[in-house]
Amino acid sequence: MAGGSVFATDFRKKLQEQDLSVIGQGLPVVLQIHDPQCSSCTAFQRQTRRALKSFDEGGLIYRVANTQTSDGAAPAR
């Protein structure tokens, strides 16, 4: 059962990372422009997530702009 709980938490966190609506709302946001087909982007994303674990929960807002989606491509432009 614990494996399912970890998977669900990870899935929710990844969905939250894709919510770009917080940009421009007055809070500082770390925004990673990400192409899921780019191996360097994927490696950088893993490193970023690992580094963010050293911050308090809610200390930083981290979002991912996936260049393969229309919402994610806009900030990349």
Distance bins in CASP14 RR format, pairs under 12 A and 6 or more apart:
PFRMAT RR
TARGET T0000
AUTHOR 0000-0000-0000
RMODE 2
METHOD distances of the structure
MODEL  1
1 7 0 0 0 0 0 1 0 0 0 0 0
1 8 0 0 0 0 0 1 0 0 0 0 0
2 8 0 0 0 0 0 1 0 0 0 0 0
2 9 0 0 0 0 0 1 0 0 0 0 0
3 9 0 0 0 0 1 0 0 0 0 0 0
3 10 0 0 0 0 1 0 0 0 0 0 0
3 11 0 0 0 0 0 1 0 0 0 0 0
4 10 0 0 0 0 1 0 0 0 0 0 0
4 11 0 0 0 0 1 0 0 0 0 0 0
4 12 0 0 0 0 0 1 0 0 0 0 0
5 11 0 0 0 0 0 1 0 0 0 0 0
5 12 0 0 0 0 0 1 0 0 0 0 0
6 12 0 0 0 0 0 1 0 0 0 0 0
6 13 0 0 0 0 0 1 0 0 0 0 0
7 13 0 0 0 0 0 1 0 0 0 0 0
7 14 0 0 0 0 0 1 0 0 0 0 0
8 14 0 0 0 0 0 1 0 0 0 0 0
8 15 0 0 0 0 0 1 0 0 0 0 0
9 15 0 0 0 0 0 1 0 0 0 0 0
9 16 0 0 0 0 0 1 0 0 0 0 0
10 16 0 0 0 0 0 1 0 0 0 0 0
10 17 0 0 0 0 0 1 0 0 0 0 0
10 49 0 0 0 0 0 1 0 0 0 0 0
11 17 0 0 0 0 0 1 0 0 0 0 0
11 18 0 0 0 0 0 1 0 0 0 0 0
12 18 0 0 0 0 0 1 0 0 0 0 0
12 19 0 0 0 0 0 1 0 0 0 0 0
13 19 0 0 0 0 0 1 0 0 0 0 0
13 49 0 0 0 0 1 0 0 0 0 0 0
13 52 0 0 0 0 0 1 0 0 0 0 0
13 53 0 0 0 0 0 1 0 0 0 0 0
13 57 0 0 0 0 0 1 0 0 0 0 0
13 58 0 0 0 0 0 1 0 0 0 0 0
13 62 0 0 0 0 1 0 0 0 0 0 0
13 63 0 0 0 0 0 1 0 0 0 0 0
13 64 0 0 0 0 0 1 0 0 0 0 0
14 34 0 0 0 0 0 1 0 0 0 0 0
14 36 0 0 0 0 0 1 0 0 0 0 0
14 45 0 0 0 0 0 1 0 0 0 0 0
14 49 0 0 0 0 1 0 0 0 0 0 0
14 62 0 0 0 0 0 1 0 0 0 0 0
14 63 0 0 0 0 0 1 0 0 0 0 0
14 64 0 0 0 0 1 0 0 0 0 0 0
14 66 0 0 0 0 0 1 0 0 0 0 0
15 63 0 0 0 0 0 1 0 0 0 0 0
15 64 0 0 0 0 0 1 0 0 0 0 0
15 66 0 0 0 0 0 1 0 0 0 0 0
16 22 0 0 0 0 1 0 0 0 0 0 0
16 57 0 0 0 0 0 1 0 0 0 0 0
16 58 0 0 0 0 0 1 0 0 0 0 0
16 61 0 0 0 0 1 0 0 0 0 0 0
16 62 0 0 0 0 1 0 0 0 0 0 0
16 63 0 0 0 0 1 0 0 0 0 0 0
16 64 0 0 0 0 1 0 0 0 0 0 0
17 29 0 0 0 0 0 1 0 0 0 0 0
17 30 0 0 0 0 0 1 0 0 0 0 0
17 31 0 0 0 0 0 1 0 0 0 0 0
17 32 0 0 0 0 1 0 0 0 0 0 0
17 34 0 0 0 0 1 0 0 0 0 0 0
17 45 0 0 0 0 1 0 0 0 0 0 0
17 48 0 0 0 0 0 1 0 0 0 0 0
17 49 0 0 0 0 1 0 0 0 0 0 0
17 52 0 0 0 0 0 1 0 0 0 0 0
17 60 0 0 0 0 0 1 0 0 0 0 0
17 61 0 0 0 0 1 0 0 0 0 0 0
17 62 1 0 0 1 0 0 0 0 0 0 0
17 63 1 0 1 0 0 0 0 0 0 0 0
17 64 1 0 1 0 0 0 0 0 0 0 0
17 65 0 0 0 0 1 0 0 0 0 0 0
17 66 0 0 0 0 1 0 0 0 0 0 0
17 72 0 0 0 0 0 1 0 0 0 0 0
18 31 0 0 0 0 0 1 0 0 0 0 0
18 32 0 0 0 0 0 1 0 0 0 0 0
18 34 0 0 0 0 1 0 0 0 0 0 0
18 36 0 0 0 0 0 1 0 0 0 0 0
18 45 0 0 0 0 0 1 0 0 0 0 0
18 62 0 0 0 0 0 1 0 0 0 0 0
18 63 1 0 0 1 0 0 0 0 0 0 0
18 64 1 0 1 0 0 0 0 0 0 0 0
18 65 0 0 0 0 1 0 0 0 0 0 0
18 66 1 0 0 1 0 0 0 0 0 0 0
18 68 0 0 0 0 0 1 0 0 0 0 0
18 69 1 0 0 1 0 0 0 0 0 0 0
18 71 1 0 0 1 0 0 0 0 0 0 0
18 72 0 0 0 0 1 0 0 0 0 0 0
18 75 0 0 0 0 0 1 0 0 0 0 0
19 25 0 0 0 0 0 1 0 0 0 0 0
19 29 0 0 0 0 0 1 0 0 0 0 0
19 31 0 0 0 0 0 1 0 0 0 0 0
19 61 0 0 0 0 1 0 0 0 0 0 0
19 62 0 0 0 0 0 1 0 0 0 0 0
19 63 1 0 0 1 0 0 0 0 0 0 0
19 64 0 0 0 0 1 0 0 0 0 0 0
19 65 0 0 0 0 0 1 0 0 0 0 0
19 66 0 0 0 0 0 1 0 0 0 0 0
19 69 0 0 0 0 0 1 0 0 0 0 0
19 71 0 0 0 0 1 0 0 0 0 0 0
19 72 0 0 0 0 0 1 0 0 0 0 0
20 29 0 0 0 0 1 0 0 0 0 0 0
20 31 1 0 0 1 0 0 0 0 0 0 0
20 32 0 0 0 0 0 1 0 0 0 0 0
20 33 0 0 0 0 0 1 0 0 0 0 0
20 34 0 0 0 0 0 1 0 0 0 0 0
20 61 0 0 0 0 0 1 0 0 0 0 0
20 62 0 0 0 0 0 1 0 0 0 0 0
20 63 1 0 1 0 0 0 0 0 0 0 0
20 64 0 0 0 0 1 0 0 0 0 0 0
20 65 1 0 0 1 0 0 0 0 0 0 0
20 66 0 0 0 0 1 0 0 0 0 0 0
20 69 0 0 0 0 1 0 0 0 0 0 0
20 70 0 0 0 0 0 1 0 0 0 0 0
20 71 1 0 1 0 0 0 0 0 0 0 0
20 72 1 0 0 1 0 0 0 0 0 0 0
20 73 0 0 0 0 0 1 0 0 0 0 0
20 74 0 0 0 0 1 0 0 0 0 0 0
20 75 1 0 0 1 0 0 0 0 0 0 0
20 76 0 0 0 0 0 1 0 0 0 0 0
21 27 0 0 0 0 0 1 0 0 0 0 0
21 29 0 0 0 0 0 1 0 0 0 0 0
21 61 0 0 0 0 0 1 0 0 0 0 0
21 63 0 0 0 0 1 0 0 0 0 0 0
21 71 0 0 0 0 1 0 0 0 0 0 0
21 72 0 0 0 0 0 1 0 0 0 0 0
22 28 0 0 0 0 1 0 0 0 0 0 0
22 29 1 0 1 0 0 0 0 0 0 0 0
22 30 0 0 0 0 0 1 0 0 0 0 0
22 31 0 0 0 0 1 0 0 0 0 0 0
22 58 0 0 0 0 0 1 0 0 0 0 0
22 60 0 0 0 0 0 1 0 0 0 0 0
22 61 1 0 1 0 0 0 0 0 0 0 0
22 62 0 0 0 0 0 1 0 0 0 0 0
22 63 1 0 0 1 0 0 0 0 0 0 0
23 29 1 0 1 0 0 0 0 0 0 0 0
23 30 0 0 0 0 0 1 0 0 0 0 0
23 31 1 0 0 1 0 0 0 0 0 0 0
23 61 0 0 0 0 1 0 0 0 0 0 0
23 62 0 0 0 0 0 1 0 0 0 0 0
23 63 1 0 0 1 0 0 0 0 0 0 0
23 64 0 0 0 0 0 1 0 0 0 0 0
23 65 0 0 0 0 1 0 0 0 0 0 0
23 71 0 0 0 0 0 1 0 0 0 0 0
23 72 0 0 0 0 0 1 0 0 0 0 0
23 74 0 0 0 0 1 0 0 0 0 0 0
23 75 1 0 0 1 0 0 0 0 0 0 0
24 31 0 0 0 0 0 1 0 0 0 0 0
24 61 0 0 0 0 0 1 0 0 0 0 0
24 63 0 0 0 0 0 1 0 0 0 0 0
24 75 0 0 0 0 0 1 0 0 0 0 0
25 61 0 0 0 0 1 0 0 0 0 0 0
25 63 0 0 0 0 0 1 0 0 0 0 0
26 61 0 0 0 0 0 1 0 0 0 0 0
27 58 0 0 0 0 0 1 0 0 0 0 0
27 59 0 0 0 0 0 1 0 0 0 0 0
27 60 0 0 0 0 1 0 0 0 0 0 0
27 61 1 0 1 0 0 0 0 0 0 0 0
27 62 0 0 0 0 0 1 0 0 0 0 0
27 63 0 0 0 0 0 1 0 0 0 0 0
28 58 0 0 0 0 0 1 0 0 0 0 0
28 59 0 0 0 0 1 0 0 0 0 0 0
28 60 1 0 0 1 0 0 0 0 0 0 0
28 61 1 0 0 1 0 0 0 0 0 0 0
28 62 0 0 0 0 0 1 0 0 0 0 0
28 63 0 0 0 0 0 1 0 0 0 0 0
29 58 0 0 0 0 0 1 0 0 0 0 0
29 59 0 0 0 0 0 1 0 0 0 0 0
29 60 0 0 0 0 1 0 0 0 0 0 0
29 61 1 0 1 0 0 0 0 0 0 0 0
29 62 1 0 0 1 0 0 0 0 0 0 0
29 63 1 0 1 0 0 0 0 0 0 0 0
29 64 0 0 0 0 0 1 0 0 0 0 0
29 65 0 0 0 0 0 1 0 0 0 0 0
29 75 0 0 0 0 0 1 0 0 0 0 0
30 45 0 0 0 0 0 1 0 0 0 0 0
30 48 1 0 0 1 0 0 0 0 0 0 0
30 49 0 0 0 0 0 1 0 0 0 0 0
30 51 0 0 0 0 1 0 0 0 0 0 0
30 52 0 0 0 0 1 0 0 0 0 0 0
30 55 0 0 0 0 0 1 0 0 0 0 0
30 58 0 0 0 0 0 1 0 0 0 0 0
30 59 0 0 0 0 0 1 0 0 0 0 0
30 60 1 0 1 0 0 0 0 0 0 0 0
30 61 1 0 0 1 0 0 0 0 0 0 0
30 62 1 0 1 0 0 0 0 0 0 0 0
30 63 1 0 0 1 0 0 0 0 0 0 0
30 64 0 0 0 0 1 0 0 0 0 0 0
30 65 0 0 0 0 0 1 0 0 0 0 0
31 48 0 0 0 0 0 1 0 0 0 0 0
31 60 0 0 0 0 0 1 0 0 0 0 0
31 61 0 0 0 0 1 0 0 0 0 0 0
31 62 0 0 0 0 1 0 0 0 0 0 0
31 63 1 0 1 0 0 0 0 0 0 0 0
31 64 1 0 0 1 0 0 0 0 0 0 0
31 65 1 0 1 0 0 0 0 0 0 0 0
31 66 0 0 0 0 0 1 0 0 0 0 0
31 71 0 0 0 0 0 1 0 0 0 0 0
31 72 0 0 0 0 1 0 0 0 0 0 0
31 74 0 0 0 0 0 1 0 0 0 0 0
31 75 1 0 0 1 0 0 0 0 0 0 0
31 76 0 0 0 0 1 0 0 0 0 0 0
32 38 0 0 0 0 0 1 0 0 0 0 0
32 40 0 0 0 0 0 1 0 0 0 0 0
32 41 0 0 0 0 1 0 0 0 0 0 0
32 42 0 0 0 0 0 1 0 0 0 0 0
32 43 0 0 0 0 0 1 0 0 0 0 0
32 44 1 0 0 1 0 0 0 0 0 0 0
32 45 1 0 0 1 0 0 0 0 0 0 0
32 46 0 0 0 0 0 1 0 0 0 0 0
32 47 0 0 0 0 0 1 0 0 0 0 0
32 48 1 0 0 1 0 0 0 0 0 0 0
32 49 0 0 0 0 1 0 0 0 0 0 0
32 51 0 0 0 0 0 1 0 0 0 0 0
32 52 0 0 0 0 0 1 0 0 0 0 0
32 60 0 0 0 0 0 1 0 0 0 0 0
32 61 0 0 0 0 0 1 0 0 0 0 0
32 62 1 0 0 1 0 0 0 0 0 0 0
32 63 1 0 0 1 0 0 0 0 0 0 0
32 64 1 0 1 0 0 0 0 0 0 0 0
32 65 1 0 0 1 0 0 0 0 0 0 0
32 66 0 0 0 0 1 0 0 0 0 0 0
32 67 0 0 0 0 0 1 0 0 0 0 0
32 72 0 0 0 0 0 1 0 0 0 0 0
32 75 0 0 0 0 1 0 0 0 0 0 0
32 76 0 0 0 0 0 1 0 0 0 0 0
33 40 0 0 0 0 0 1 0 0 0 0 0
33 41 1 0 0 1 0 0 0 0 0 0 0
33 44 0 0 0 0 1 0 0 0 0 0 0
33 45 0 0 0 0 0 1 0 0 0 0 0
33 48 0 0 0 0 0 1 0 0 0 0 0
33 63 0 0 0 0 0 1 0 0 0 0 0
33 64 0 0 0 0 1 0 0 0 0 0 0
33 65 1 0 1 0 0 0 0 0 0 0 0
33 66 0 0 0 0 1 0 0 0 0 0 0
33 67 1 0 0 1 0 0 0 0 0 0 0
33 68 0 0 0 0 0 1 0 0 0 0 0
33 69 0 0 0 0 0 1 0 0 0 0 0
33 72 1 0 0 1 0 0 0 0 0 0 0
33 73 0 0 0 0 1 0 0 0 0 0 0
33 74 0 0 0 0 0 1 0 0 0 0 0
33 75 1 0 0 1 0 0 0 0 0 0 0
33 76 1 0 1 0 0 0 0 0 0 0 0
33 77 0 0 0 0 1 0 0 0 0 0 0
34 40 0 0 0 0 0 1 0 0 0 0 0
34 41 1 0 1 0 0 0 0 0 0 0 0
34 42 1 0 0 1 0 0 0 0 0 0 0
34 43 0 0 0 0 0 1 0 0 0 0 0
34 44 0 0 0 0 1 0 0 0 0 0 0
34 45 1 0 1 0 0 0 0 0 0 0 0
34 46 0 0 0 0 0 1 0 0 0 0 0
34 48 0 0 0 0 1 0 0 0 0 0 0
34 49 0 0 0 0 0 1 0 0 0 0 0
34 62 0 0 0 0 0 1 0 0 0 0 0
34 63 0 0 0 0 1 0 0 0 0 0 0
34 64 1 0 1 0 0 0 0 0 0 0 0
34 65 1 0 0 1 0 0 0 0 0 0 0
34 66 1 0 1 0 0 0 0 0 0 0 0
34 67 1 0 0 1 0 0 0 0 0 0 0
34 68 0 0 0 0 1 0 0 0 0 0 0
34 69 0 0 0 0 0 1 0 0 0 0 0
34 72 0 0 0 0 1 0 0 0 0 0 0
34 73 0 0 0 0 0 1 0 0 0 0 0
34 75 0 0 0 0 0 1 0 0 0 0 0
34 76 0 0 0 0 1 0 0 0 0 0 0
35 41 1 0 1 0 0 0 0 0 0 0 0
35 42 0 0 0 0 1 0 0 0 0 0 0
35 44 0 0 0 0 0 1 0 0 0 0 0
35 45 0 0 0 0 0 1 0 0 0 0 0
35 64 0 0 0 0 0 1 0 0 0 0 0
35 65 0 0 0 0 1 0 0 0 0 0 0
35 66 1 0 0 1 0 0 0 0 0 0 0
35 67 1 0 1 0 0 0 0 0 0 0 0
35 68 1 0 0 1 0 0 0 0 0 0 0
35 69 0 0 0 0 0 1 0 0 0 0 0
35 72 0 0 0 0 0 1 0 0 0 0 0
35 73 0 0 0 0 1 0 0 0 0 0 0
35 76 0 0 0 0 1 0 0 0 0 0 0
36 42 1 0 0 1 0 0 0 0 0 0 0
36 44 0 0 0 0 0 1 0 0 0 0 0
36 45 0 0 0 0 1 0 0 0 0 0 0
36 64 0 0 0 0 1 0 0 0 0 0 0
36 65 0 0 0 0 0 1 0 0 0 0 0
36 66 1 0 0 1 0 0 0 0 0 0 0
36 67 0 0 0 0 1 0 0 0 0 0 0
36 68 1 0 0 1 0 0 0 0 0 0 0
36 69 0 0 0 0 1 0 0 0 0 0 0
36 72 0 0 0 0 0 1 0 0 0 0 0
37 66 0 0 0 0 0 1 0 0 0 0 0
37 67 0 0 0 0 1 0 0 0 0 0 0
37 68 1 0 0 1 0 0 0 0 0 0 0
38 44 0 0 0 0 1 0 0 0 0 0 0
38 45 0 0 0 0 1 0 0 0 0 0 0
38 66 0 0 0 0 0 1 0 0 0 0 0
38 67 0 0 0 0 1 0 0 0 0 0 0
38 68 0 0 0 0 0 1 0 0 0 0 0
38 76 0 0 0 0 0 1 0 0 0 0 0
39 45 0 0 0 0 0 1 0 0 0 0 0
39 46 0 0 0 0 0 1 0 0 0 0 0
40 46 0 0 0 0 0 1 0 0 0 0 0
40 47 0 0 0 0 0 1 0 0 0 0 0
41 47 0 0 0 0 0 1 0 0 0 0 0
41 48 0 0 0 0 0 1 0 0 0 0 0
41 64 0 0 0 0 1 0 0 0 0 0 0
41 65 0 0 0 0 0 1 0 0 0 0 0
41 66 0 0 0 0 1 0 0 0 0 0 0
41 67 0 0 0 0 1 0 0 0 0 0 0
41 68 0 0 0 0 0 1 0 0 0 0 0
41 76 0 0 0 0 0 1 0 0 0 0 0
42 48 0 0 0 0 0 1 0 0 0 0 0
42 49 0 0 0 0 0 1 0 0 0 0 0
42 64 0 0 0 0 0 1 0 0 0 0 0
42 66 0 0 0 0 0 1 0 0 0 0 0
43 49 0 0 0 0 0 1 0 0 0 0 0
43 50 0 0 0 0 0 1 0 0 0 0 0
44 50 0 0 0 0 0 1 0 0 0 0 0
44 51 0 0 0 0 0 1 0 0 0 0 0
44 64 0 0 0 0 0 1 0 0 0 0 0
45 51 0 0 0 0 0 1 0 0 0 0 0
45 52 0 0 0 0 0 1 0 0 0 0 0
45 62 0 0 0 0 1 0 0 0 0 0 0
45 63 0 0 0 0 0 1 0 0 0 0 0
45 64 1 0 0 1 0 0 0 0 0 0 0
45 65 0 0 0 0 0 1 0 0 0 0 0
45 66 0 0 0 0 0 1 0 0 0 0 0
46 52 0 0 0 0 0 1 0 0 0 0 0
46 53 0 0 0 0 0 1 0 0 0 0 0
46 64 0 0 0 0 0 1 0 0 0 0 0
47 53 0 0 0 0 0 1 0 0 0 0 0
48 54 0 0 0 0 0 1 0 0 0 0 0
48 55 0 0 0 0 0 1 0 0 0 0 0
48 60 0 0 0 0 0 1 0 0 0 0 0
48 62 1 0 0 1 0 0 0 0 0 0 0
48 63 0 0 0 0 0 1 0 0 0 0 0
48 64 0 0 0 0 1 0 0 0 0 0 0
49 55 0 0 0 0 0 1 0 0 0 0 0
49 60 0 0 0 0 0 1 0 0 0 0 0
49 62 1 0 0 1 0 0 0 0 0 0 0
49 64 0 0 0 0 1 0 0 0 0 0 0
50 62 0 0 0 0 0 1 0 0 0 0 0
51 60 0 0 0 0 1 0 0 0 0 0 0
51 62 0 0 0 0 1 0 0 0 0 0 0
52 58 0 0 0 0 1 0 0 0 0 0 0
52 59 0 0 0 0 1 0 0 0 0 0 0
52 60 1 0 0 1 0 0 0 0 0 0 0
52 61 0 0 0 0 0 1 0 0 0 0 0
52 62 1 0 1 0 0 0 0 0 0 0 0
52 63 0 0 0 0 0 1 0 0 0 0 0
52 64 0 0 0 0 0 1 0 0 0 0 0
53 59 0 0 0 0 0 1 0 0 0 0 0
53 60 0 0 0 0 0 1 0 0 0 0 0
53 62 0 0 0 0 0 1 0 0 0 0 0
54 60 0 0 0 0 0 1 0 0 0 0 0
55 61 0 0 0 0 0 1 0 0 0 0 0
55 62 0 0 0 0 1 0 0 0 0 0 0
63 71 0 0 0 0 0 1 0 0 0 0 0
63 72 0 0 0 0 1 0 0 0 0 0 0
63 75 0 0 0 0 1 0 0 0 0 0 0
64 71 0 0 0 0 0 1 0 0 0 0 0
64 72 0 0 0 0 1 0 0 0 0 0 0
64 75 0 0 0 0 0 1 0 0 0 0 0
64 76 0 0 0 0 0 1 0 0 0 0 0
65 71 1 0 0 1 0 0 0 0 0 0 0
65 72 1 1 0 0 0 0 0 0 0 0 0
65 73 1 0 0 1 0 0 0 0 0 0 0
65 74 1 0 0 1 0 0 0 0 0 0 0
65 75 1 0 1 0 0 0 0 0 0 0 0
65 76 1 0 1 0 0 0 0 0 0 0 0
65 77 0 0 0 0 0 1 0 0 0 0 0
66 72 1 0 1 0 0 0 0 0 0 0 0
66 73 0 0 0 0 1 0 0 0 0 0 0
66 74 0 0 0 0 0 1 0 0 0 0 0
66 75 0 0 0 0 0 1 0 0 0 0 0
66 76 0 0 0 0 1 0 0 0 0 0 0
67 73 1 0 1 0 0 0 0 0 0 0 0
67 74 0 0 0 0 1 0 0 0 0 0 0
67 75 0 0 0 0 1 0 0 0 0 0 0
67 76 1 0 1 0 0 0 0 0 0 0 0
67 77 0 0 0 0 1 0 0 0 0 0 0
68 76 0 0 0 0 0 1 0 0 0 0 0
69 75 0 0 0 0 0 1 0 0 0 0 0
69 76 0 0 0 0 0 1 0 0 0 0 0
70 76 0 0 0 0 0 1 0 0 0 0 0
70 77 0 0 0 0 0 1 0 0 0 0 0
71 77 0 0 0 0 0 1 0 0 0 0 0
END
